[in-house]
């Protein structure tokens, strides 16, 4: 039996699972609806407080061994972080929208192009800094047994690593993307800690290349096959569009069916790649003698994605309010840990708790992991 969270019902979760999610969509419903209403009434300003309220619920329903997690972040600090980042990025946005055209019209196209290129490089640098700082912030606001995580690294050096490793990954026709993804995973987590224990990550790209190549080649091969199929249909029907609409309708149907087939294959092979990626990086990550396993397989991801799409369509968009709940429950219910936790050896983290929240991550609109 499955519940609305997209995973097995609670009574079907393994009894000895180290991670347990005890939430229910009936408890989450009033939170989601009031968050939505207040966000609309406040023209979007409440979304920072809505996010904090949502996390407090999800964290409180997530148990690790004998205690639940606690989210201590606030909407106020996330709102202030967003304001600071918005103030920094506003001149960039204004230049891209207005300054660039004005310089080109004044005959300064070369200078405008150089500035625009510099801004784009800076944009991708900040993208990676934001990813690092969002993870650091979330660990610093996640408490378990009175202990929190965090990092003393500001993330500026990670921004450069993210920039050149991503560029290297895509430089050779994208063939090294799995290498860059695993390297950056290691770079992020090896700078984090929980309590007095540093995280250790040693993920590698071995085994990922075959699935990446399949994902890489599927669109190309599908387009070739689709083009050949359309040519065959056109020849077989002797298409002379002036004779009527039957032949053109057949071609349109073939294009629609072919397009959905291509999208379906890309989704399937994409999920297959990310399934193996998350299984490998989770298995290569440890902290304080604990190692992790992420058990979700491709069919589990497929059920989650199709369930999310179906929920949104069936509820005419209202289901969007539940996607964060479903995604969180999915991750927790497929996460396992092994090892020994000695509570007597757990000490509070000495890493500085950041005050800039997730301003950059909000600006780029992505998750921390």
BAKOLTOR-253946 format. One record per residue (C-alpha): z, x negated, y negated. Coordinates in steps of 0.05 Angstrom, whole numbers. Layout:
BEGIN
> Z,X,Y
...
% end
This chain:
BEGIN
> 0,0,0
> -17,-25,-70
> 17,-5,-134
> -10,-5,-205
> 7,-79,-213
> -53,-98,-171
> -10,-131,-117
> 30,-109,-57
> 85,-59,-70
> 154,-90,-77
> 178,-69,-9
> 118,-105,21
> 132,-172,-13
> 158,-226,34
> 233,-220,37
> 242,-296,32
> 194,-305,-26
> 224,-351,-79
> 188,-312,-134
> 197,-237,-139
> 171,-186,-189
> 213,-124,-193
> 179,-87,-250
> 144,-21,-245
> 89,11,-286
> 134,71,-300
> 183,25,-336
> 127,-11,-372
> 91,52,-395
> 138,70,-454
> 138,-3,-476
> 62,-6,-475
> 53,61,-511
> 103,49,-566
> 75,-22,-577
> 6,7,-583
> 28,62,-632
> 67,14,-676
> 10,-36,-676
> -39,18,-699
> 9,45,-753
> 22,-25,-780
> -53,-43,-779
> -41,-97,-726
> 19,-133,-757
> 66,-108,-703
> 27,-142,-647
> 71,-204,-651
> 134,-163,-640
> 97,-123,-587
> 80,-187,-550
> 153,-211,-553
> 178,-143,-528
> 128,-143,-472
> 147,-213,-450
> 221,-197,-452
> 208,-142,-401
> 161,-182,-356
> 206,-243,-356
> 269,-201,-341
> 234,-171,-280
> 213,-238,-253
> 264,-269,-206
> 265,-340,-181
> 312,-348,-122
> 377,-318,-148
> 366,-306,-222
> 315,-274,-268
> 278,-309,-323
> 294,-294,-396
> 245,-295,-455
> 279,-316,-519
> 218,-319,-565
> 215,-271,-624
> 160,-234,-659
> 181,-263,-726
> 169,-335,-704
> 101,-317,-674
> 82,-281,-738
> 102,-340,-782
> 64,-388,-736
> 2,-346,-743
> 8,-344,-819
> 13,-420,-823
> -48,-429,-779
> -87,-376,-816
> -73,-411,-882
> -99,-477,-852
> -161,-447,-821
> -180,-402,-880
> -216,-457,-920
> -256,-474,-858
> -277,-401,-847
> -296,-395,-921
> -339,-457,-918
> -375,-435,-854
> -390,-366,-884
> -405,-384,-956
> -400,-458,-973
> -452,-480,-922
> -506,-433,-948
> -490,-451,-1020
> -498,-526,-1007
> -564,-514,-970
> -591,-473,-1027
> -573,-530,-1075
> -612,-579,-1033
> -552,-612,-1000
> -572,-593,-929
> -557,-661,-898
> -487,-663,-928
> -474,-591,-909
> -497,-604,-838
> -451,-665,-833
> -392,-625,-858
> -407,-568,-810
> -413,-616,-751
> -346,-647,-770
> -314,-579,-774
> -341,-559,-705
> -313,-623,-675
> -247,-609,-709
> -250,-538,-683
> -254,-561,-611
> -200,-613,-623
> -153,-559,-649
> -172,-514,-590
> -142,-565,-541
> -81,-578,-586
> -69,-503,-587
> -72,-499,-511
> -20,-554,-505
> 27,-526,-558
> 23,-456,-529
> 46,-481,-462
> 101,-522,-495
> 125,-461,-535
> 126,-415,-475
> 166,-464,-434
> 215,-474,-491
> 227,-399,-495
> 233,-389,-420
> 305,-393,-394
> 331,-393,-323
> 405,-403,-307
> 414,-420,-380
> 364,-477,-376
> 298,-479,-414
> 236,-522,-412
> 194,-556,-465
> 163,-621,-487
> 175,-672,-542
> 101,-687,-547
> 67,-653,-607
> 1,-648,-571
> -42,-686,-621
> -61,-740,-570
> -76,-686,-519
> -126,-657,-569
> -166,-722,-566
> -162,-724,-491
> -185,-653,-486
> -243,-667,-534
> -272,-727,-498
> -258,-705,-427
> -290,-637,-440
> -350,-671,-472
> -355,-718,-412
> -350,-660,-364
> -409,-624,-396
> -449,-686,-415
> -483,-694,-346
> -509,-623,-342
> -438,-598,-331
> -431,-630,-263
> -365,-663,-282
> -331,-600,-307
> -284,-595,-246
> -262,-667,-260
> -247,-652,-333
> -209,-588,-315
> -163,-622,-265
> -152,-682,-310
> -132,-638,-368
> -86,-598,-324
> -51,-663,-305
> -49,-686,-378
> -15,-621,-400
> 36,-613,-345
> 55,-687,-341
> 82,-681,-413
> 125,-619,-398
> 195,-613,-369
> 245,-561,-348
> 318,-578,-360
> 324,-652,-347
> 267,-654,-296
> 196,-673,-317
> 137,-638,-286
> 91,-680,-244
> 18,-662,-234
> -33,-701,-193
> -91,-653,-184
> -160,-679,-166
> -229,-649,-163
> -241,-662,-89
> -264,-599,-55
> -281,-564,-121
> -350,-594,-130
> -384,-553,-76
> -360,-486,-104
> -376,-510,-175
> -447,-527,-154
> -454,-458,-122
> -430,-425,-186
> -475,-471,-227
> -537,-456,-186
> -528,-381,-175
> -555,-359,-243
> -614,-407,-239
> -633,-388,-168
> -621,-314,-182
> -667,-314,-242
> -721,-349,-202
> -714,-300,-145
> -711,-241,-193
> -775,-264,-229
> -811,-272,-162
> -787,-203,-140
> -811,-171,-204
> -878,-205,-197
> -883,-179,-126
> -866,-109,-148
> -917,-112,-203
> -971,-136,-156
> -954,-85,-101
> -956,-27,-149
> -1020,-52,-181
> -986,-43,-248
> -1031,-17,-300
> -981,13,-348
> -1034,56,-379
> -1039,96,-314
> -971,129,-322
> -896,117,-322
> -881,111,-248
> -897,38,-244
> -860,19,-308
> -799,59,-284
> -800,20,-219
> -800,-45,-257
> -743,-22,-302
> -702,-1,-241
> -716,-69,-209
> -694,-105,-272
> -629,-65,-276
> -613,-74,-202
> -631,-147,-205
> -588,-159,-267
> -527,-126,-236
> -538,-167,-173
> -539,-231,-214
> -476,-212,-252
> -442,-193,-187
> -460,-260,-155
> -436,-299,-216
> -370,-261,-215
> -361,-272,-141
> -377,-346,-142
> -337,-355,-207
> -276,-324,-175
> -286,-366,-113
> -285,-429,-156
> -224,-410,-196
> -188,-388,-133
> -194,-458,-104
> -179,-490,-172
> -113,-453,-181
> -93,-465,-109
> -105,-540,-116
> -72,-550,-184
> -11,-509,-163
> -3,-549,-99
> -9,-614,-139
> 46,-594,-189
> 120,-605,-178
> 186,-608,-217
> 255,-631,-196
> 237,-634,-122
> 204,-565,-123
> 131,-558,-102
> 88,-497,-112
> 35,-458,-74
> -10,-405,-104
> -32,-360,-47
> -84,-315,-80
> -152,-317,-46
> -220,-296,-73
> -213,-225,-46
> -146,-218,-82
> -177,-240,-148
> -235,-193,-136
> -188,-135,-124
> -151,-152,-188
> -214,-157,-231
> -247,-95,-202
> -180,-58,-207
> -174,-77,-281
> -245,-55,-295
> -236,10,-257
> -169,24,-292
> -199,15,-361
> -260,58,-345
> -221,114,-311
> -171,118,-368
> -224,113,-423
> -193,48,-448
> -119,66,-444
> -114,21,-383
> -123,-40,-429
> -49,-32,-446
> -32,-48,-373
> -75,-109,-361
> -22,-160,-382
> 27,-126,-335
> -22,-126,-277
> -42,-199,-289
> 30,-223,-295
> 51,-186,-232
> -9,-214,-195
> 9,-286,-212
> 83,-279,-195
> 70,-244,-129
> 22,-298,-106
> 66,-357,-127
> 111,-392,-77
> 158,-452,-84
> 190,-498,-33
> 244,-550,-39
> 317,-552,-58
> 348,-532,-125
> 415,-564,-138
> 445,-523,-195
> 498,-577,-206
> 443,-626,-224
> 409,-578,-273
> 421,-599,-345
> 397,-569,-409
> 331,-595,-437
> 336,-645,-493
> 265,-631,-515
> 258,-603,-585
> 246,-529,-587
> 182,-520,-629
> 183,-471,-687
> 109,-462,-695
> 104,-412,-638
> 33,-397,-616
> -3,-394,-682
> -61,-438,-660
> -66,-404,-592
> -66,-336,-626
> -122,-360,-672
> -163,-380,-611
> -139,-321,-570
> -125,-352,-502
> -69,-361,-452
> -28,-423,-445
> -42,-440,-373
% end
